[in-house]
């Protein structure tokens, strides 16, 4: 029993269409995950800024360390996903805060 050429072409076309659909699906999952990480990064930056501002408003000084914000204001974040660079310039000068993604998704 031999397979005719029409069946081979149909099979090949079906496989190509399936591969294209899978590629589109995988790219969409990847870009959705990247968008989620971007939103998490923005949310973390805003949370730190909010805590820093609140600390200054209530104490008249900016927090000296990120650890202080974590302990006193309850800041939590995924330390395996984000790195926070918190640089203090002085007690009356706002700190420089940089949030960096160190690991792309899970």
C-alpha positions as CSV (number, residue, x, y, z in Angstrom):
1,X,0.0,0.0,0.0
2,X,1.5,3.3,-1.1
3,X,0.8,6.8,0.2
4,X,-0.1,9.1,-2.6
5,X,1.3,12.5,-3.1
6,X,-1.9,14.4,-2.2
7,X,-1.9,12.7,1.3
8,X,1.8,13.6,1.8
9,X,1.1,17.3,0.8
10,X,-1.9,17.5,3.1
11,X,0.1,16.1,6.0
12,X,3.0,18.5,5.3
13,X,0.6,21.5,5.1
14,X,-1.1,20.4,8.3
15,X,2.3,20.1,10.1
16,X,3.4,23.5,8.9
17,X,0.1,25.1,10.0
18,X,0.4,23.4,13.4
19,X,4.0,24.6,13.8
20,X,3.0,28.2,12.9
21,X,0.2,28.1,15.5
22,X,2.5,26.7,18.2
23,X,5.1,29.4,17.4
24,X,2.5,32.2,17.7
25,X,1.2,30.7,21.0
26,X,4.7,30.5,22.4
27,X,5.6,34.1,21.4
28,X,2.3,35.4,22.9
29,X,3.0,33.6,26.2
30,X,6.6,35.0,26.3
31,X,5.5,38.6,25.6
32,X,2.7,38.3,28.2
33,X,5.2,37.2,30.8
34,X,7.5,40.1,29.9
35,X,4.6,42.5,30.3
36,X,3.8,41.1,33.7
37,X,7.4,41.5,34.8
38,X,7.3,45.1,33.6
39,X,4.2,45.8,35.6
40,X,5.7,44.1,38.7
41,X,8.8,46.3,38.3
42,X,6.8,49.4,38.0
43,X,4.6,48.5,41.0
44,X,7.8,47.8,43.1
45,X,9.3,51.1,42.1
46,X,6.1,52.9,43.1
47,X,5.8,51.0,46.4
48,X,9.3,52.0,47.4
49,X,8.7,55.6,46.4
50,X,5.5,55.7,48.4
51,X,7.2,54.3,51.5
52,X,10.1,56.7,51.1
53,X,7.7,59.6,50.8
54,X,5.6,58.5,53.8
55,X,8.8,58.1,55.9
56,X,9.9,61.6,55.0
57,X,6.4,63.0,55.7
58,X,6.2,61.4,59.1
59,X,9.8,61.6,60.4
60,X,11.3,64.5,58.4
61,X,14.1,62.2,57.1
62,X,14.4,59.8,54.2
63,X,15.1,56.1,55.1
64,X,18.8,55.3,55.4
65,X,18.5,51.8,53.9
66,X,16.1,49.6,51.9
67,X,16.2,47.1,54.8
68,X,14.7,49.8,57.0
69,X,11.8,50.2,54.6
70,X,11.3,46.4,54.6
71,X,11.3,46.2,58.4
72,X,9.3,49.3,59.3
73,X,6.9,49.6,56.3
74,X,6.5,46.0,55.3
75,X,7.9,46.2,51.8
76,X,8.3,42.7,50.3
77,X,9.4,41.7,46.8
78,X,10.9,38.8,44.9
79,X,14.6,39.2,45.5
80,X,15.4,36.4,43.0
81,X,13.6,38.4,40.2
82,X,14.5,42.0,41.1
83,X,17.5,43.9,42.4
84,X,17.0,47.2,44.1
85,X,19.8,49.8,44.1
86,X,19.0,52.2,47.0
87,X,21.5,55.1,47.2
88,X,21.2,57.6,50.0
89,X,22.5,61.1,49.3
90,X,21.5,62.6,52.7
91,X,18.7,62.7,55.2
92,X,17.0,65.6,53.5
93,X,17.7,64.6,49.9
94,X,15.6,61.9,48.2
95,X,17.4,58.6,47.6
96,X,18.2,57.3,44.1
97,X,16.1,54.1,43.6
98,X,16.8,51.8,40.7
99,X,14.9,48.5,40.2
100,X,16.5,46.0,37.9
101,X,15.2,42.7,36.6
102,X,17.9,40.1,37.3
103,X,16.0,37.0,36.2
104,X,13.5,36.8,33.3
105,X,10.4,35.1,34.6
106,X,9.9,31.6,35.9
